[in-house]
Amino acid sequence: QVQLVESGGGLVQAGGSLRLSCTASGLLFSNYRIAWFRQAPGKEREFVADISGSGSGTYYADSVKGRFTISRDNAKNTVYLQMNSLKSEDTAVYFCAARDKKYYMSYVPNEYIYWGQGTQVTVPS
């Protein structure tokens, strides 16, 4: 049974930092690319960042480029999202998701097959 578990969310003031973690079990971790998506109240789920199975390729939404960094430790079956210079518009539930590494990254949530339960990030305005 595949499980993705996010952690590290919380309340942080604007300009602050958080590091999210996504730990996987039940799959050969390095065979999957991992993405972070987020969903704010009343909005659609949107792509944030993606990392290839080896970690050699990373992709970011324009809205987070230069502020967020995605990385992975395959020995720990964990992907991280370092979020710096947080803004109120970053407030959302953040989800990690997995897709077979044979496929390219996607901005479309439905193209990732395994999902975590999400972790809340709140940046008050």
C-alpha positions in Angstrom: 0.0 0.0 0.0 1.5 3.3 -1.1 1.4 6.1 1.4 2.7 9.7 1.1 2.7 11.7 4.3 3.3 15.4 4.4 4.6 17.3 7.5 6.1 20.7 8.4 3.1 23.0 7.8 2.1 25.7 10.2 1.6 29.4 10.8 4.4 31.7 9.8 4.6 35.5 9.4 5.1 37.1 6.0 8.8 36.9 5.1 9.4 33.8 7.1 10.3 30.3 6.1 9.0 26.8 6.4 10.3 23.4 5.3 7.7 20.8 4.2 8.5 17.1 4.1 6.9 14.3 2.1 7.8 10.8 3.2 6.8 7.9 1.1 6.3 4.1 1.7 5.1 1.2 -0.3 6.9 2.2 -3.5 10.3 2.2 -5.0 10.9 5.8 -4.3 13.6 6.6 -6.8 11.3 5.4 -9.6 8.9 8.2 -9.0 9.0 11.9 -9.6 7.4 13.9 -6.8 5.5 17.2 -7.1 4.1 19.6 -4.6 0.7 21.1 -5.4 -1.3 23.6 -3.2 -4.9 24.5 -2.9 -6.3 27.7 -1.3 -9.9 28.0 -0.2 -12.2 28.4 -3.1 -9.4 27.8 -5.7 -8.3 25.0 -7.8 -5.3 22.9 -6.9 -2.2 24.4 -8.5 1.3 23.1 -9.3 4.1 24.4 -7.1 7.2 22.3 -7.9 8.4 19.0 -9.2 11.6 16.9 -8.9 12.7 14.0 -11.0 13.4 10.5 -9.6 17.1 11.1 -9.4 16.8 14.7 -8.2 18.7 16.0 -11.2 15.7 17.9 -12.6 13.6 20.4 -10.8 10.7 22.6 -12.0 8.8 25.5 -10.4 5.7 27.5 -10.8 6.6 31.1 -11.7 4.9 32.3 -8.5 7.4 30.5 -6.3 10.6 30.5 -8.4 13.5 32.0 -6.5 11.7 31.6 -3.2 11.0 27.8 -2.9 13.4 24.9 -3.4 12.5 21.3 -3.9 14.9 18.5 -3.1 14.9 14.8 -2.2 16.8 12.2 -0.2 16.1 8.9 -1.8 17.8 7.1 1.1 15.1 8.5 3.4 12.3 8.2 0.9 11.6 11.9 1.5 11.1 15.0 -0.6 11.5 18.5 0.9 10.0 21.9 0.0 12.0 24.7 1.5 9.8 27.8 1.4 11.4 31.2 2.0 10.2 34.8 1.8 6.6 33.5 2.4 3.7 35.7 1.3 0.1 35.7 2.3 -0.8 34.4 -1.1 1.2 31.2 -0.3 -1.5 30.3 2.2 -3.0 26.9 1.2 -3.0 23.2 1.9 0.1 21.7 0.4 0.0 18.2 -1.1 2.8 16.0 -2.4 2.1 13.6 -5.2 4.0 10.9 -7.1 4.2 10.1 -10.8 6.2 7.3 -12.5 9.6 8.7 -13.5 9.1 7.6 -17.1 6.7 10.5 -17.6 7.6 14.2 -17.7 6.5 16.6 -15.1 2.9 17.9 -15.4 1.0 20.9 -14.2 -2.2 18.7 -14.2 -2.9 17.2 -10.7 -4.7 14.2 -12.2 -1.6 13.0 -13.9 0.0 12.2 -10.5 -1.3 8.9 -9.2 -0.4 8.9 -5.5 -1.3 11.7 -3.1 -0.7 12.6 0.5 -3.4 14.0 2.8 -2.0 17.6 2.8 -0.5 20.0 5.3 -1.8 23.5 6.0 0.5 26.5 5.5 -0.9 29.8 6.8 0.8 33.2 6.2 -1.3 36.0 7.7 -1.7 39.1 5.7 
